[in-house]
Amino acid sequence: MERSNGVINDVPDEENRPVSTDFRAGSLHLRSPRSSPAEPSSPQPSRFSSSDPSCNGGSSFSCVKMEALEFLWGREKELSKTQQRVKRKMARRWNKRRGVVIVIGLMACFLLGNWLMFLSLQDRKISIEGGVSRNSSSAVSFHIKKGDAKSIRKRVKPWRGVYGRLLALAAHALAEGHNKPEPKDLWQEPFVPASAWKPCSDQRNWKPSGGNNGYIMVTANGGMNQQRVAVCNAVVIARLLNATLVVPRFLYSSVWKDVSQFSDIYQEEHFINYLTPDIRIVKELPEELRSLNLEAIGSLITDTDIRKESKPSFYMKNILPILIQNRVVHFLGFGNRLAFDPIPFQLQRLRCRCNFHALQFVPKIQETGALLLRRVRQRPRPGLLDHYLVGPYAETMLKEKGGHSGKASKYLALHLRFEIDMVAHSLCEFGGGEEERQELEAFREVHFPALTLLKKTSKLPSPAALREEGLCPLTPEEAVLMLAALGFKRQAYVYVAGANIYGGRSRLVALNSLYPNLVTKETLLSASELEPFNNFSSQLAALDFIVCTAADAFAMTDSGSQLSSLVSGYRIYYGGGKMPTIRPNKRRLADIFTKNNTIEWRVFEQRVRKAVRQTKHVQKRPVARSIYRFPRCKECMCITR
């Protein structure tokens, strides 16, 4: 007797097992236990069968008992075979699954290791103790007191958003690529076609304008870069209308909160003297015109009166009669209110001449800009654009002790156009959830009421659709992933331009972790050196303009930014084909970033490099595009071959 699966079976040993019988239509036929199953044509045996041919149908109790035992023995045998088949199947399945489990375990260990590496890199640079360190030679860092570590982690949470996996892969790639060569074109642009273009907007082929038709006043709005564009446009309008230009003034902005005027940023005397062969410029209105109520007499022209990028014919038809009648016209605002095409050749050249030659920063800004260049380069060395940016202070840098010794470091300048005004105006979302949406909507209601009204009265594209079309600025996390994919090494010096990044310090954690040699004007300058510029955002923007323009490579995160446009154009105009600029194709990058949960780092690198490389080609200025950003045109630059 043995027990199987909890059932007691009276089964004899194999050698004592009786010969089984089949009961077929009242007859008994002997069958060996080892014989094959019943023939297909035979009917199924009855439930009971006998091992004794004398039972004659099994009517007696002993025959019934024997048949019952025989049935149980056969049933047990079938169950045993079934169990063995099930066990074999389960063993095969487990062997297959064991391989899958091992692979999943190895992948989990790999990702965990990368993540721990990223966190260790991150924690090494994050700290807080009275804000940002302003050591003139240090990178961006925040000092942490040991006892405050736990509370700081709660208050200053690293912003990882949806890119935690890619950031970990980037950290791993940067750590492994320490000794690998950089891509050949990383610090270069296509030299041969780019160097064929030479600056020539300083050439004049006309007589000076007498400015006899009256006076033009301009009060430009926006930040330093918008104001620069407005000044250049005002110079062209003055020549077009044969008017005298009063030195432009700058409108106080509730966003920028800067009271700086023209003479606080640009050299006024140089501006007047350089443009004297083109237009007549004065510092003030004549005394007899100062008391006029310009609004009452219809001489106050606001941006609402002029369409964006209006043609010269608009000014001849609508503004010139007012100027001749009232002797003065005041443009209030006057942002981008002059078209780039169509416009007469010499007027376009005048606009280039104003931007690239007439506007030079005041000595205070030039001197501090030269100081920033010396510190970000580690050792003094001449730069291609230094003379145009910092004037005589470029020579001062070279005369300093050790000016020609050692090898200066290359540096990359990155313009993070991620201030709250840009973020809010884009109508995009950046991973902050409902709290972010409410904050940006409140900002729009105050600073962009027209946009708020448009949202309420019209159906606008969703944030996802805007991002898919490449209409959202790159986040700091996306920017650092782009730099890592392009091949910039971890030890590269990165100068970050821009102030008051939306989201605060946490939005710079990833950038600072992957590139610890990250610097800003606030970290390169001491408190006393920075103090004269505090509360003057336009003057601080001028310092960023200098360092970005002189950089060995310049990367932007939003090509629509005025600073990025002006900087890239200045680098083209004076760079001689040696000043590469990285312009991301945001539409293509958006498609790449949507695959952040599955894409391999090697594939990510290839796709990002291809998307950026296509924006490096040398091209003439497209029709109706900005001459400040695309100066390669016959009005601004001359092609030599």
Solvent accessible surface area in square Angstrom, and as a share of the most:
residue,aa,sasa,rsa
1,M,171,0.76
2,E,103,0.46
3,R,166,0.61
4,S,26,0.17
5,N,104,0.53
6,G,59,0.56
7,V,90,0.52
8,I,93,0.47
9,N,10,0.05
10,D,76,0.39
11,V,31,0.18
12,P,56,0.35
13,D,88,0.45
14,E,87,0.39
15,E,140,0.63
16,N,105,0.54
17,R,48,0.18
18,P,49,0.31
19,V,75,0.43
20,S,10,0.07
21,T,5,0.03
22,D,10,0.05
23,F,62,0.26
24,R,59,0.22
25,A,107,0.83
26,G,54,0.52
27,S,55,0.36
28,L,48,0.24
29,H,90,0.40
30,L,129,0.64
31,R,74,0.27
32,S,56,0.36
33,P,45,0.28
34,R,205,0.75
35,S,47,0.30
36,S,81,0.52
37,P,114,0.72
38,A,43,0.33
39,E,95,0.43
40,P,144,0.91
41,S,110,0.71
42,S,26,0.17
43,P,90,0.57
44,Q,164,0.73
45,P,71,0.44
46,S,54,0.35
47,R,173,0.63
48,F,84,0.35
49,S,17,0.11
50,S,2,0.02
51,S,23,0.15
52,D,61,0.32
53,P,77,0.48
54,S,85,0.55
55,C,15,0.09
56,N,129,0.66
57,G,45,0.44
58,G,9,0.09
59,S,106,0.68
60,S,52,0.34
61,F,167,0.70
62,S,75,0.48
63,C,8,0.05
64,V,61,0.35
65,K,114,0.48
66,M,77,0.34
67,E,14,0.06
68,A,30,0.23
69,L,58,0.29
70,E,20,0.09
71,F,71,0.29
72,L,90,0.45
73,W,27,0.09
74,G,24,0.23
75,R,125,0.46
76,E,25,0.11
77,K,76,0.32
78,E,110,0.49
79,L,78,0.39
80,S,40,0.26
81,K,103,0.44
82,T,58,0.34
83,Q,59,0.26
84,Q,93,0.41
85,R,118,0.43
86,V,71,0.41
87,K,138,0.58
88,R,126,0.46
89,K,102,0.43
90,M,119,0.53
91,A,54,0.42
92,R,130,0.47
93,R,141,0.51
94,W,141,0.49
95,N,80,0.41
96,K,154,0.65
97,R,152,0.55
98,R,116,0.42
99,G,35,0.33
100,V,88,0.50
101,V,88,0.51
102,I,97,0.49
103,V,83,0.48
104,I,105,0.53
105,G,32,0.31
106,L,119,0.59
107,M,115,0.51
108,A,56,0.43
109,C,90,0.54
110,F,108,0.45
111,L,79,0.39
112,L,102,0.51
113,G,36,0.35
114,N,5,0.02
115,W,70,0.24
116,L,100,0.50
117,M,67,0.30
118,F,0,0.00
119,L,45,0.22
120,S,57,0.37
121,L,14,0.07
122,Q,2,0.01
123,D,82,0.43
124,R,163,0.60
125,K,44,0.19
126,I,23,0.12
127,S,12,0.08
128,I,31,0.16
129,E,93,0.42
130,G,85,0.82
131,G,15,0.14
132,V,57,0.33
133,S,23,0.15
134,R,101,0.37
135,N,81,0.41
136,S,35,0.23
137,S,94,0.61
138,S,32,0.21
139,A,19,0.14
140,V,8,0.04
141,S,21,0.13
142,F,16,0.07
143,H,97,0.43
144,I,63,0.32
145,K,112,0.47
146,K,195,0.82
147,G,77,0.74
148,D,57,0.30
149,A,26,0.20
150,K,161,0.68
151,S,52,0.33
152,I,7,0.04
153,R,149,0.54
154,K,164,0.69
155,R,159,0.58
156,V,25,0.15
157,K,140,0.59
158,P,34,0.21
159,W,67,0.24
160,R,68,0.25
161,G,49,0.47
162,V,101,0.58
163,Y,23,0.09
164,G,15,0.14
165,R,74,0.27
166,L,0,0.00
167,L,0,0.00
168,A,6,0.05
169,L,19,0.10
170,A,0,0.00
171,A,0,0.00
172,H,39,0.18
173,A,27,0.21
174,L,15,0.08
175,A,50,0.39
176,E,108,0.49
177,G,15,0.14
178,H,103,0.46
179,N,136,0.70
180,K,121,0.51
181,P,124,0.78
182,E,62,0.28
183,P,38,0.24
184,K,189,0.80
185,D,53,0.28
186,L,10,0.05
187,W,35,0.12
188,Q,109,0.48
189,E,25,0.11
190,P,52,0.33
191,F,98,0.41
192,V,100,0.57
193,P,66,0.41
194,A,3,0.03
195,S,8,0.05
196,A,6,0.05
197,W,19,0.07
198,K,89,0.38
199,P,54,0.34
200,C,4,0.02
201,S,0,0.00
202,D,65,0.34
203,Q,96,0.43
204,R,73,0.27
205,N,107,0.55
206,W,58,0.20
207,K,169,0.72
208,P,87,0.55
209,S,15,0.09
210,G,41,0.39
211,G,6,0.06
212,N,108,0.55
213,N,40,0.20
214,G,1,0.01
215,Y,25,0.10
216,I,0,0.00
217,M,37,0.16
218,V,3,0.02
219,T,17,0.10
220,A,0,0.00
221,N,51,0.26
222,G,19,0.18
223,G,3,0.03
224,M,3,0.01
225,N,17,0.09
226,Q,55,0.24
227,Q,9,0.04
228,R,2,0.01
229,V,5,0.03
230,A,0,0.00
231,V,0,0.00
232,C,0,0.00
233,N,0,0.00
234,A,1,0.00
235,V,0,0.00
236,V,1,0.01
237,I,0,0.00
238,A,0,0.00
239,R,45,0.17
240,L,37,0.18
241,L,2,0.01
242,N,50,0.26
243,A,0,0.00
244,T,0,0.00
245,L,0,0.00
246,V,10,0.06
247,V,12,0.07
248,P,2,0.01
249,R,133,0.48
250,F,8,0.03
251,L,74,0.37
252,Y,124,0.47
253,S,22,0.14
254,S,70,0.45
255,V,57,0.33
256,W,80,0.28
257,K,132,0.56
258,D,13,0.07
259,V,97,0.56
260,S,6,0.04
261,Q,44,0.20
262,F,4,0.01
263,S,61,0.39
264,D,60,0.31
265,I,0,0.00
266,Y,1,0.00
267,Q,47,0.21
268,E,39,0.18
269,E,93,0.42
270,H,48,0.22
271,F,0,0.00
272,I,25,0.13
273,N,97,0.50
274,Y,52,0.20
275,L,0,0.00
276,T,75,0.44
277,P,49,0.31
278,D,0,0.00
279,I,1,0.00
280,R,107,0.39
281,I,17,0.09
282,V,33,0.19
283,K,98,0.42
284,E,114,0.51
285,L,14,0.07
286,P,33,0.21
287,E,134,0.60
288,E,127,0.57
289,L,19,0.10
290,R,141,0.52
291,S,104,0.67
292,L,68,0.34
293,N,96,0.49
294,L,25,0.13
295,E,127,0.57
296,A,77,0.60
297,I,70,0.35
298,G,38,0.37
299,S,0,0.00
300,L,47,0.23
301,I,13,0.06
302,T,41,0.24
303,D,32,0.17
304,T,130,0.76
305,D,79,0.41
306,I,5,0.02
307,R,201,0.73
308,K,136,0.58
309,E,63,0.28
310,S,10,0.06
311,K,108,0.46
312,P,16,0.10
313,S,75,0.48
314,F,54,0.23
315,Y,0,0.00
316,M,83,0.37
317,K,158,0.67
318,N,61,0.31
319,I,5,0.03
320,L,30,0.15
321,P,70,0.44
322,I,45,0.23
323,L,0,0.00
324,I,98,0.50
325,Q,149,0.66
326,N,24,0.12
327,R,108,0.39
328,V,0,0.00
329,V,0,0.00
330,H,28,0.12
331,F,1,0.00
332,L,56,0.28
333,G,4,0.04
334,F,2,0.01
335,G,14,0.14
336,N,37,0.19
337,R,43,0.16
338,L,1,0.00
339,A,5,0.04
340,F,10,0.04
341,D,39,0.20
342,P,88,0.55
343,I,22,0.11
344,P,71,0.45
345,F,75,0.31
346,Q,39,0.17
347,L,11,0.06
348,Q,0,0.00
349,R,11,0.04
350,L,0,0.00
351,R,0,0.00
352,C,0,0.00
353,R,0,0.00
354,C,0,0.00
355,N,1,0.01
356,F,5,0.02
357,H,35,0.15
358,A,0,0.00
359,L,7,0.03
360,Q,62,0.27
361,F,9,0.04
362,V,20,0.11
363,P,74,0.46
364,K,86,0.36
365,I,0,0.00
366,Q,5,0.02
367,E,98,0.44
368,T,16,0.09
369,G,0,0.00
370,A,5,0.04
371,L,28,0.14
372,L,0,0.00
373,L,0,0.00
374,R,57,0.21
375,R,61,0.22
376,V,1,0.00
377,R,1,0.00
378,Q,80,0.36
379,R,112,0.41
380,P,20,0.13
381,R,55,0.20
382,P,86,0.54
383,G,19,0.18
384,L,92,0.46
385,L,1,0.00
386,D,3,0.02
387,H,122,0.55
388,Y,87,0.33
389,L,3,0.02
390,V,0,0.00
391,G,11,0.11
392,P,95,0.60
393,Y,53,0.20
394,A,11,0.08
395,E,95,0.43
396,T,69,0.40
397,M,3,0.01
398,L,36,0.18
399,K,167,0.71
400,E,60,0.27
401,K,204,0.86
402,G,37,0.36
403,G,5,0.05
404,H,151,0.67
405,S,67,0.43
406,G,62,0.59
407,K,173,0.73
408,A,16,0.12
409,S,35,0.22
410,K,112,0.47
411,Y,0,0.00
412,L,0,0.00
413,A,0,0.00
414,L,0,0.00
415,H,7,0.03
416,L,0,0.00
417,R,30,0.11
418,F,0,0.00
419,E,24,0.11
420,I,52,0.27
421,D,18,0.09
422,M,37,0.16
423,V,0,0.00
424,A,0,0.00
425,H,101,0.45
426,S,21,0.13
427,L,30,0.15
428,C,2,0.01
429,E,64,0.29
430,F,9,0.04
431,G,58,0.56
432,G,22,0.21
433,G,35,0.33
434,E,95,0.42
435,E,140,0.63
436,E,7,0.03
437,R,105,0.38
438,Q,115,0.51
439,E,86,0.38
440,L,3,0.01
441,E,46,0.21
442,A,55,0.43
443,F,31,0.13
444,R,13,0.05
445,E,95,0.43
446,V,110,0.63
447,H,55,0.24
448,F,47,0.20
449,P,83,0.52
450,A,79,0.61
451,L,25,0.13
452,T,10,0.06
453,L,111,0.55
454,L,81,0.40
455,K,80,0.34
456,K,152,0.65
457,T,96,0.56
458,S,50,0.32
459,K,200,0.85
460,L,54,0.27
461,P,78,0.49
462,S,59,0.38
463,P,45,0.29
464,A,76,0.59
465,A,39,0.30
466,L,17,0.08
467,R,59,0.21
468,E,122,0.55
469,E,81,0.36
470,G,9,0.09
471,L,107,0.53
472,C,6,0.04
473,P,1,0.01
474,L,7,0.04
475,T,6,0.04
476,P,0,0.00
477,E,4,0.02
478,E,4,0.02
479,A,0,0.00
480,V,0,0.00
481,L,0,0.00
482,M,0,0.00
483,L,0,0.00
484,A,5,0.04
485,A,0,0.00
486,L,13,0.07
487,G,15,0.14
488,F,0,0.00
489,K,39,0.16
490,R,41,0.15
491,Q,77,0.34
492,A,13,0.10
493,Y,51,0.19
494,V,0,0.00
495,Y,0,0.00
496,V,5,0.03
497,A,0,0.00
498,G,20,0.20
499,A,45,0.35
500,N,138,0.71
501,I,20,0.10
502,Y,22,0.08
503,G,38,0.36
504,G,38,0.37
505,R,87,0.32
506,S,16,0.10
507,R,3,0.01
508,L,28,0.14
509,V,8,0.05
510,A,2,0.02
511,L,0,0.00
512,N,8,0.04
513,S,0,0.00
514,L,0,0.00
515,Y,0,0.00
516,P,25,0.16
517,N,37,0.19
518,L,0,0.00
519,V,4,0.03
520,T,20,0.12
521,K,4,0.02
522,E,47,0.21
523,T,0,0.00
524,L,3,0.01
525,L,0,0.00
526,S,37,0.24
527,A,58,0.45
528,S,88,0.57
529,E,52,0.23
530,L,3,0.02
531,E,108,0.49
532,P,59,0.37
533,F,1,0.01
534,N,56,0.29
535,N,130,0.67
536,F,60,0.25
537,S,32,0.21
538,S,4,0.03
539,Q,6,0.03
540,L,32,0.16
541,A,22,0.17
542,A,0,0.00
543,L,0,0.00
544,D,6,0.03
545,F,2,0.01
546,I,0,0.00
547,V,0,0.00
548,C,0,0.00
549,T,0,0.00
550,A,7,0.05
551,A,0,0.00
552,D,27,0.14
553,A,0,0.00
554,F,0,0.00
555,A,0,0.00
556,M,1,0.00
557,T,0,0.00
558,D,8,0.04
559,S,30,0.19
560,G,64,0.61
561,S,6,0.04
562,Q,54,0.24
563,L,12,0.06
564,S,0,0.00
565,S,14,0.09
566,L,3,0.01
567,V,0,0.00
568,S,0,0.00
569,G,0,0.00
570,Y,10,0.04
571,R,1,0.00
572,I,18,0.09
573,Y,1,0.00
574,Y,27,0.10
575,G,1,0.01
576,G,28,0.27
577,G,6,0.06
578,K,116,0.49
579,M,16,0.07
580,P,0,0.00
581,T,8,0.05
582,I,3,0.01
583,R,34,0.12
584,P,10,0.06
585,N,50,0.26
586,K,28,0.12
587,R,143,0.52
588,R,77,0.28
589,L,0,0.00
590,A,11,0.09
591,D,65,0.34
592,I,1,0.00
593,F,7,0.03
594,T,95,0.55
595,K,81,0.34
596,N,12,0.06
597,N,112,0.58
598,T,107,0.62
599,I,14,0.07
600,E,104,0.46
601,W,31,0.11
602,R,142,0.52
603,V,48,0.28
604,F,0,0.00
605,E,40,0.18
606,Q,101,0.45
607,R,71,0.26
608,V,0,0.00
609,R,67,0.24
610,K,106,0.45
611,A,0,0.00
612,V,3,0.02
613,R,122,0.45
614,Q,86,0.38
615,T,32,0.18
616,K,25,0.11
617,H,110,0.49
618,V,35,0.20
619,Q,73,0.33
620,K,132,0.56
621,R,31,0.11
622,P,45,0.28
623,V,127,0.73
624,A,51,0.39
625,R,104,0.38
626,S,27,0.18
627,I,0,0.00
628,Y,6,0.02
629,R,33,0.12
630,F,19,0.08
631,P,0,0.00
632,R,18,0.06
633,C,9,0.05
634,K,140,0.59
635,E,18,0.08
636,C,0,0.00
637,M,2,0.01
638,C,48,0.29
639,I,101,0.51
640,T,78,0.46
641,R,169,0.62
